[in-house]
């Protein structure tokens, strides 16, 4: 039995996880590497949490806009600690859910820094294909196998 992977994905954000799961579901032997919590910027620090935090400001703004038009907006305020706790109810569970889904599909996870030269990482985890599903820029020196983006899956 060989440890060679059909695909190694660098970056465990939404793009990397989607590619890893799709390829694994198609029978590929897949590994994914990222030193940060799985889920990426959008789910953990960007798009989704931002919407939860923004909603609190929208509610106060809407009440202020309606003040004197049947709404008494006085005393309405953001409880920052409560709003952050609400956000964490979502974000705290994301990494474990992402990793569980990857494991269920047979994807091997490596919690390592992906900024090492890809040729070095490739020697540690033999792979036919590599994909960079992240905004970090690894060193591709010495990589001779095919590489592709999520658009090509």
Secondary structure, DSSP 8 states (H G I E B T S, - for coil): ----EEEEEE--SHHHHHHHHHHHHTT--EEEE-SS-TTHHHHHTSHHHHHHHHHHHHHHHHHHHTBTTTB--TT----HHHHHHHHHHHHHHHHHHHHHHHHHTT-EEE-S-TTS-HHHHHHHS-EEEEEE-SSS----TT--S-B--GGG-
